[in-house]
Amino acid sequence: MLHEVLLALSGHPSPLFGQHGDSPGAHDADGDLDILSPSEKGLLNSLGQLSELHTSLRTHLDGIAASHRSIISRAVATSIRQTHLARFQRKIIDVERRILTKDPSIVGAYNIVPLSTIVSDFGEWQRRMQWYWDAACFMRPDHESKSKDKQQECTGAALIDRLRADTQTGYPDIET
């Protein structure tokens, strides 16, 4: 199951995390895995939300980078995709490496990897991914990306103002 979780976090489709809902993060594993305890389902839901948000964000950013009317928005979308989402991919690879090398920080007695440890390793990414999604939807609202209505896209100046204001939030991970 751990490999399935890591593949899903990387953006690959997974039967473990079915597609429920229309918006990123709308995930529910309750009916999918009846053999799991409620706490395990809760942990999987958390990872499923992060997985779906990552997948939706990549797709949305690709559309912005390819066709947004503002070169600043295209550059920001490309930067988020190539810099920040690449860091997320490296985090997934690092967790997998630690599991395969049986690192005691993640692998417990009898070679058991607690699901809660995996969730805590990715906990810092929940807020970041949500912020990246909000920034991407500011550049091009999600419902507008499907209809390709350029009138609702933000301007480069509006995006710079938003990013400048967001760097003063007090959250160091958002500021960088």
C-alpha positions as CSV (number, residue, x, y, z in Angstrom):
1,M,0.0,0.0,0.0
2,L,2.9,2.4,0.7
3,H,4.1,2.2,-2.9
4,E,0.5,3.0,-4.1
5,V,0.4,6.0,-1.8
6,L,3.8,7.3,-3.0
7,L,2.7,6.8,-6.7
8,A,-0.5,8.7,-6.0
9,L,1.3,11.5,-4.4
10,S,3.6,11.7,-7.5
11,G,0.5,12.3,-9.6
12,H,-0.3,8.9,-11.0
13,P,-3.9,7.7,-10.9
14,S,-4.6,5.3,-8.1
15,P,-7.6,3.1,-7.2
16,L,-6.6,3.7,-3.6
17,F,-7.7,7.3,-4.0
18,G,-10.9,7.3,-6.2
19,Q,-12.0,10.5,-7.9
20,H,-14.7,12.0,-5.7
21,G,-15.9,15.5,-6.1
22,D,-15.1,18.3,-8.6
23,S,-12.6,20.4,-6.7
24,P,-9.0,19.6,-5.7
25,G,-8.9,18.1,-2.3
26,A,-12.4,16.7,-2.4
27,H,-11.6,13.1,-1.6
28,D,-13.3,10.5,0.5
29,A,-12.0,6.9,1.0
30,D,-14.8,5.8,3.3
31,G,-16.6,3.5,0.8
32,D,-13.4,2.4,-1.0
33,L,-11.5,0.6,1.8
34,D,-14.0,-0.9,4.3
35,I,-11.3,-3.0,5.9
36,L,-9.5,0.0,7.3
37,S,-10.1,1.6,10.7
38,P,-11.6,5.1,10.8
39,S,-8.2,6.5,11.8
40,E,-6.5,4.9,8.9
41,K,-9.2,6.2,6.5
42,G,-8.7,9.7,7.9
43,L,-4.9,9.4,7.3
44,L,-5.5,8.2,3.8
45,N,-8.0,10.9,3.1
46,S,-5.3,13.5,4.1
47,L,-2.9,11.9,1.6
48,G,-5.6,11.6,-1.0
49,Q,-6.4,15.3,-0.8
50,L,-2.7,16.2,-1.2
51,S,-2.4,13.8,-4.1
52,E,-5.5,15.3,-5.9
53,L,-4.3,18.8,-5.2
54,H,-0.9,18.1,-6.6
55,T,-2.3,16.5,-9.8
56,S,-4.8,19.3,-10.3
57,L,-2.2,21.9,-9.7
58,R,0.2,20.5,-12.2
59,T,-2.5,20.4,-14.9
60,H,-3.7,23.9,-14.1
61,L,-0.1,25.3,-14.1
62,D,0.7,23.6,-17.4
63,G,-2.4,25.4,-19.0
64,I,-1.3,28.7,-17.6
65,A,2.3,28.3,-18.7
66,A,1.2,27.4,-22.2
67,S,-1.4,30.0,-23.0
68,H,-1.8,32.8,-20.4
69,R,-1.8,36.3,-22.0
70,S,0.6,37.6,-19.3
71,I,4.2,36.6,-19.6
72,I,4.6,37.3,-15.9
73,S,1.8,34.7,-15.1
74,R,3.4,32.2,-17.5
75,A,6.8,32.7,-15.7
76,V,5.2,32.3,-12.3
77,A,3.4,29.2,-13.3
78,T,6.6,27.7,-14.8
79,S,8.5,28.6,-11.6
80,I,6.0,27.0,-9.3
81,R,6.0,23.9,-11.6
82,Q,9.7,23.6,-12.0
83,T,10.9,24.8,-8.6
84,H,8.3,24.2,-6.0
85,L,6.6,21.1,-7.3
86,A,10.0,19.6,-8.1
87,R,10.8,20.0,-4.4
88,F,7.6,18.0,-3.6
89,Q,8.7,15.3,-6.0
90,R,12.1,15.2,-4.3
91,K,10.3,14.9,-0.9
92,I,8.4,11.8,-2.3
93,I,11.7,10.3,-3.5
94,D,13.4,11.0,-0.1
95,V,10.5,9.3,1.8
96,E,10.8,6.3,-0.5
97,R,14.5,6.1,-0.1
98,R,14.2,6.2,3.7
99,I,11.6,3.4,3.5
100,L,13.8,1.2,1.2
101,T,17.0,1.8,3.3
102,K,15.0,1.0,6.5
103,D,15.8,4.3,8.0
104,P,14.8,4.1,11.7
105,S,13.2,7.6,11.5
106,I,10.4,6.2,9.4
107,V,10.6,2.4,9.6
108,G,9.6,0.9,13.0
109,A,10.0,-2.4,14.6
110,Y,9.4,-5.5,12.5
111,N,9.9,-3.3,9.4
112,I,6.5,-1.6,9.9
113,V,6.1,1.9,8.4
114,P,3.3,3.7,10.2
115,L,0.9,5.5,8.0
116,S,0.9,8.4,10.5
117,T,4.6,8.9,9.9
118,I,4.0,9.2,6.1
119,V,1.3,11.7,6.8
120,S,3.4,13.7,9.2
121,D,6.3,13.8,6.6
122,F,4.0,15.4,4.1
123,G,2.1,17.6,6.6
124,E,4.1,20.7,5.8
125,W,3.0,20.4,2.1
126,Q,-0.8,20.8,2.8
127,R,-0.6,24.5,3.3
128,R,2.0,25.1,0.6
129,M,0.0,23.2,-2.0
130,Q,-3.2,25.0,-1.1
131,W,-1.3,28.3,-1.5
132,Y,0.1,27.3,-4.9
133,W,-3.5,26.3,-5.9
134,D,-4.9,29.7,-4.7
135,A,-2.1,31.5,-6.7
136,A,-2.8,29.4,-9.8
137,C,-6.5,30.1,-9.5
138,F,-5.8,33.8,-9.1
139,M,-3.8,33.8,-12.4
140,R,-6.6,31.9,-14.1
141,P,-9.8,30.8,-12.3
142,D,-10.3,27.0,-12.5
143,H,-13.7,27.1,-14.2
144,E,-12.3,29.7,-16.7
145,S,-9.4,27.4,-17.7
146,K,-11.8,25.0,-19.2
147,S,-13.7,27.6,-21.2
148,K,-10.4,29.5,-22.1
149,D,-12.1,32.8,-21.5
150,K,-9.1,35.2,-21.4
151,Q,-11.2,38.1,-19.9
152,Q,-11.1,36.6,-16.4
153,E,-7.3,36.1,-16.3
154,C,-5.3,38.4,-14.0
155,T,-2.8,40.9,-15.3
156,G,0.9,40.8,-14.6
157,A,0.7,43.8,-12.4
158,A,-2.1,42.3,-10.3
159,L,-0.1,39.1,-9.9
160,I,3.0,41.0,-8.7
161,D,0.8,42.9,-6.2
162,R,-0.7,39.7,-4.9
163,L,2.7,37.9,-4.6
164,R,4.2,41.0,-2.9
165,A,1.3,41.0,-0.4
166,D,1.6,37.3,0.2
167,T,5.3,37.5,1.1
168,Q,4.3,39.5,4.1
169,T,2.1,36.8,5.6
170,G,4.5,35.7,8.3
171,Y,4.7,32.2,6.9
172,P,8.4,31.5,6.0
173,D,7.5,28.6,3.7
174,I,5.2,30.9,1.7
175,E,7.7,33.8,1.6
176,T,10.3,31.7,-0.1
